Amino acid sequence: MSDTTSSEADVEQAEVLLRNRLRGRVWELRVVVLEGGVVLRGYAFSYHAKQLAQHAAMRVFAVPVRLNEIQVRPLEWPESGEPGP
């Protein structure tokens, strides 16, 4: 996916699919599409969840993850109040 070939709707649809695959392990997930890859942003309860997000993103977007900026915060709950894994 590149900026010129992906629409915002495509990215949003892929983000929803990615969130569904992660089943609450990562919250406030955002994906930024760059030329030749993506950047992941958000929060995870563990490094394992961060890694799962990276592998799932590579499958969903079919491009490399250029940067995984998901922050691990094991003792914090999402602001939404939804329970984690």
MILOVO-753483 format. One record per atom (N, C-alpha, C, CB): residue number from 1; residue in one letter; atom name; x, y, z. Coordinates in steps of 0.2 Angstrom, whole numbers, always signed. Glycine has a CB too. Example, Ala and Ser with C-alpha at 12.3 -4.5 7.8 and 13.67 -1.06 7.14 Angstrom:
1;a;N;+66;-28;+39
1;a;CA;+62;-22;+39
1;a;C;+66;-16;+39
1;a;CB;+57;-22;+45
2;s;N;+64;-11;+35
2;s;CA;+68;-5;+36
2;s;C;+64;+0;+39
2;s;CB;+70;-3;+29
This chain:
1;m;N;+4;-6;+0
1;m;CA;+0;+0;+0
1;m;C;+4;+6;+0
1;m;CB;-5;+0;+6
2;s;N;+3;+11;-4
2;s;CA;+6;+17;-4
2;s;C;+1;+23;-3
2;s;CB;+11;+18;-10
3;d;N;+4;+29;-2
3;d;CA;-1;+34;-1
3;d;C;-5;+36;-7
3;d;CB;+3;+41;+1
4;t;N;-2;+34;-13
4;t;CA;-6;+36;-19
4;t;C;-11;+30;-21
4;t;CB;-1;+36;-25
5;t;N;-10;+24;-18
5;t;CA;-15;+19;-20
5;t;C;-20;+17;-15
5;t;CB;-11;+13;-22
6;s;N;-19;+19;-9
6;s;CA;-24;+17;-4
6;s;C;-28;+23;-1
6;s;CB;-20;+14;+2
7;s;N;-34;+22;-1
7;s;CA;-39;+27;+1
7;s;C;-39;+27;+9
7;s;CB;-46;+27;-2
8;e;N;-42;+32;+12
8;e;CA;-43;+32;+19
8;e;C;-48;+27;+21
8;e;CB;-46;+39;+21
9;a;N;-53;+25;+17
9;a;CA;-58;+20;+18
9;a;C;-54;+13;+19
9;a;CB;-63;+20;+13
10;d;N;-49;+12;+14
10;d;CA;-46;+6;+14
10;d;C;-42;+5;+20
10;d;CB;-41;+5;+8
11;v;N;-38;+10;+22
11;v;CA;-34;+10;+28
11;v;C;-39;+9;+35
11;v;CB;-30;+16;+29
12;e;N;-44;+12;+35
12;e;CA;-49;+11;+41
12;e;C;-52;+4;+41
12;e;CB;-55;+16;+40
13;q;N;-53;+2;+35
13;q;CA;-56;-5;+35
13;q;C;-50;-10;+37
13;q;CB;-58;-7;+28
14;a;N;-44;-9;+35
14;a;CA;-39;-13;+37
14;a;C;-37;-13;+45
14;a;CB;-32;-12;+33
15;e;N;-38;-7;+47
15;e;CA;-37;-6;+55
15;e;C;-42;-9;+58
15;e;CB;-37;+2;+56
16;v;N;-48;-9;+56
16;v;CA;-54;-13;+59
16;v;C;-52;-21;+59
16;v;CB;-61;-12;+56
17;l;N;-50;-23;+54
17;l;CA;-48;-30;+53
17;l;C;-43;-32;+58
17;l;CB;-46;-32;+46
18;l;N;-38;-27;+58
18;l;CA;-32;-28;+63
18;l;C;-34;-28;+70
18;l;CB;-27;-23;+62
19;r;N;-38;-24;+72
19;r;CA;-41;-23;+79
19;r;C;-45;-30;+81
19;r;CB;-46;-17;+80
20;n;N;-49;-32;+76
20;n;CA;-52;-39;+77
20;n;C;-48;-44;+78
20;n;CB;-57;-40;+71
21;r;N;-42;-45;+74
21;r;CA;-38;-50;+75
21;r;C;-34;-50;+82
21;r;CB;-33;-50;+69
22;l;N;-33;-44;+84
22;l;CA;-29;-43;+91
22;l;C;-34;-44;+97
22;l;CB;-26;-36;+91
23;r;N;-40;-44;+96
23;r;CA;-45;-45;+101
23;r;C;-43;-41;+108
23;r;CB;-45;-52;+103
24;g;N;-42;-35;+107
24;g;CA;-42;-31;+113
24;g;C;-35;-31;+116
24;g;CB;-46;-33;+119
25;r;N;-30;-34;+113
25;r;CA;-23;-34;+116
25;r;C;-19;-27;+115
25;r;CB;-19;-40;+113
26;v;N;-22;-24;+110
26;v;CA;-19;-17;+109
26;v;C;-25;-12;+109
26;v;CB;-15;-17;+102
27;w;N;-24;-6;+112
27;w;CA;-29;-1;+112
27;w;C;-26;+5;+109
27;w;CB;-32;+0;+119
28;e;N;-31;+9;+106
28;e;CA;-30;+16;+103
28;e;C;-25;+14;+97
28;e;CB;-27;+21;+108
29;l;N;-26;+9;+93
29;l;CA;-22;+7;+88
29;l;C;-23;+12;+82
29;l;CB;-23;+0;+86
30;r;N;-17;+14;+79
30;r;CA;-17;+18;+73
30;r;C;-12;+16;+68
30;r;CB;-16;+26;+75
31;v;N;-14;+16;+62
31;v;CA;-9;+14;+57
31;v;C;-8;+20;+52
31;v;CB;-12;+7;+53
32;v;N;-2;+21;+51
32;v;CA;+0;+26;+46
32;v;C;+3;+23;+40
32;v;CB;+5;+32;+49
33;v;N;+1;+24;+34
33;v;CA;+3;+21;+28
33;v;C;+8;+25;+25
33;v;CB;-3;+19;+23
34;l;N;+14;+22;+24
34;l;CA;+20;+26;+21
34;l;C;+22;+22;+14
34;l;CB;+26;+26;+26
35;e;N;+26;+25;+10
35;e;CA;+28;+22;+4
35;e;C;+32;+16;+6
35;e;CB;+33;+27;+0
36;g;N;+30;+10;+4
36;g;CA;+33;+4;+6
36;g;C;+32;+1;+13
36;g;CB;+40;+4;+4
37;g;N;+27;+3;+17
37;g;CA;+26;+0;+23
37;g;C;+22;+4;+27
37;g;CB;+33;+0;+27
38;v;N;+21;+2;+34
38;v;CA;+16;+5;+38
38;v;C;+20;+7;+45
38;v;CB;+10;+1;+39
39;v;N;+17;+11;+49
39;v;CA;+19;+13;+56
39;v;C;+14;+11;+60
39;v;CB;+22;+20;+56
40;l;N;+15;+7;+66
40;l;CA;+10;+6;+71
40;l;C;+10;+10;+77
40;l;CB;+10;-2;+72
41;r;N;+5;+13;+79
41;r;CA;+5;+17;+85
41;r;C;-1;+14;+90
41;r;CB;+4;+24;+84
42;g;N;+0;+15;+96
42;g;CA;-5;+13;+101
42;g;C;-2;+10;+107
42;g;CB;-10;+7;+98
43;y;N;-6;+7;+111
43;y;CA;-4;+4;+118
43;y;C;-5;-3;+118
43;y;CB;-7;+8;+123
44;a;N;-1;-7;+122
44;a;CA;-2;-14;+123
44;a;C;+0;-16;+130
44;a;CB;+3;-18;+118
45;f;N;-3;-21;+132
45;f;CA;-2;-23;+139
45;f;C;+5;-27;+140
45;f;CB;-8;-28;+142
46;s;N;+7;-30;+134
46;s;CA;+14;-34;+135
46;s;C;+18;-33;+128
46;s;CB;+12;-41;+136
47;y;N;+24;-35;+129
47;y;CA;+28;-35;+123
47;y;C;+26;-40;+118
47;y;CB;+36;-36;+125
48;h;N;+23;-46;+120
48;h;CA;+20;-51;+116
48;h;C;+14;-48;+112
48;h;CB;+18;-57;+121
49;a;N;+10;-44;+115
49;a;CA;+4;-41;+111
49;a;C;+7;-36;+106
49;a;CB;+0;-38;+116
50;k;N;+12;-33;+108
50;k;CA;+15;-28;+103
50;k;C;+18;-32;+97
50;k;CB;+21;-24;+106
51;q;N;+21;-38;+98
51;q;CA;+24;-42;+93
51;q;C;+18;-45;+89
51;q;CB;+28;-47;+96
52;l;N;+13;-47;+92
52;l;CA;+7;-50;+88
52;l;C;+4;-45;+84
52;l;CB;+2;-52;+93
53;a;N;+4;-39;+86
53;a;CA;+1;-33;+82
53;a;C;+5;-32;+76
53;a;CB;+1;-27;+86
54;q;N;+12;-33;+76
54;q;CA;+16;-32;+71
54;q;C;+15;-37;+66
54;q;CB;+24;-32;+73
55;h;N;+15;-43;+68
55;h;CA;+14;-49;+63
55;h;C;+7;-49;+60
55;h;CB;+15;-56;+67
56;a;N;+2;-47;+64
56;a;CA;-5;-46;+61
56;a;C;-5;-41;+56
56;a;CB;-10;-45;+66
57;a;N;-2;-35;+57
57;a;CA;-1;-30;+52
57;a;C;+2;-32;+46
57;a;CB;+2;-24;+56
58;m;N;+7;-35;+46
58;m;CA;+11;-37;+40
58;m;C;+6;-42;+36
58;m;CB;+17;-41;+42
59;r;N;+2;-46;+39
59;r;CA;-3;-50;+35
59;r;C;-8;-46;+32
59;r;CB;-6;-56;+40
60;v;N;-11;-41;+37
60;v;CA;-17;-38;+34
60;v;C;-15;-33;+29
60;v;CB;-20;-34;+40
61;f;N;-10;-29;+30
61;f;CA;-8;-24;+25
61;f;C;-3;-27;+19
61;f;CB;-4;-18;+29
62;a;N;-1;-32;+20
62;a;CA;+4;-36;+15
62;a;C;+10;-31;+13
62;a;CB;-1;-37;+9
63;v;N;+12;-27;+18
63;v;CA;+18;-23;+17
63;v;C;+22;-24;+24
63;v;CB;+17;-16;+15
64;p;N;+28;-22;+24
64;p;CA;+32;-22;+30
64;p;C;+30;-17;+35
64;p;CB;+40;-21;+28
65;v;N;+31;-18;+41
65;v;CA;+30;-13;+46
65;v;C;+37;-10;+47
65;v;CB;+28;-17;+53
66;r;N;+37;-3;+45
66;r;CA;+43;+1;+45
66;r;C;+45;+3;+52
66;r;CB;+42;+7;+41
67;l;N;+40;+4;+56
67;l;CA;+41;+6;+63
67;l;C;+35;+4;+68
67;l;CB;+42;+14;+64
68;n;N;+37;+1;+73
68;n;CA;+32;-2;+78
68;n;C;+32;+3;+84
68;n;CB;+32;-9;+80
69;e;N;+28;+8;+84
69;e;CA;+28;+13;+90
69;e;C;+23;+11;+95
69;e;CB;+27;+20;+87
70;i;N;+21;+5;+95
70;i;CA;+16;+3;+101
70;i;C;+20;+3;+107
70;i;CB;+13;-4;+99
71;q;N;+17;+7;+112
71;q;CA;+20;+7;+119
71;q;C;+17;+2;+123
71;q;CB;+19;+14;+122
72;v;N;+22;-1;+127
72;v;CA;+19;-7;+131
72;v;C;+18;-3;+138
72;v;CB;+25;-12;+132
73;r;N;+12;-4;+141
73;r;CA;+10;-1;+147
73;r;C;+6;-7;+151
73;r;CB;+5;+5;+146
74;p;N;+10;-11;+154
74;p;CA;+6;-17;+157
74;p;C;+2;-16;+163
74;p;CB;+12;-22;+160
75;l;N;+2;-10;+166
75;l;CA;-2;-9;+172
75;l;C;-7;-3;+171
75;l;CB;+3;-6;+178
76;e;N;-8;-1;+165
76;e;CA;-13;+4;+163
76;e;C;-19;+1;+160
76;e;CB;-10;+9;+159
77;w;N;-25;+3;+161
77;w;CA;-31;+1;+157
77;w;C;-32;+7;+152
77;w;CB;-37;+1;+162
78;p;N;-35;+5;+147
78;p;CA;-37;+9;+141
78;p;C;-42;+14;+144
78;p;CB;-40;+6;+135
79;e;N;-42;+21;+142
79;e;CA;-47;+26;+144
79;e;C;-54;+24;+143
79;e;CB;-45;+32;+141
80;s;N;-55;+20;+138
80;s;CA;-62;+17;+136
80;s;C;-65;+13;+142
80;s;CB;-62;+14;+130
81;g;N;-61;+11;+146
81;g;CA;-63;+7;+152
81;g;C;-64;-1;+150
81;g;CB;-69;+9;+155
82;e;N;-63;-2;+144
82;e;CA;-64;-9;+142
82;e;C;-58;-14;+145
82;e;CB;-64;-10;+134
83;p;N;-60;-19;+147
83;p;CA;-55;-24;+150
83;p;C;-50;-26;+144
83;p;CB;-58;-30;+153
84;g;N;-44;-28;+146
84;g;CA;-39;-30;+142
84;g;C;-40;-38;+141
84;g;CB;-32;-29;+144
85;p;N;-34;-41;+139
85;p;CA;-35;-48;+137
85;p;C;-36;-52;+143
85;p;CB;-28;-50;+134
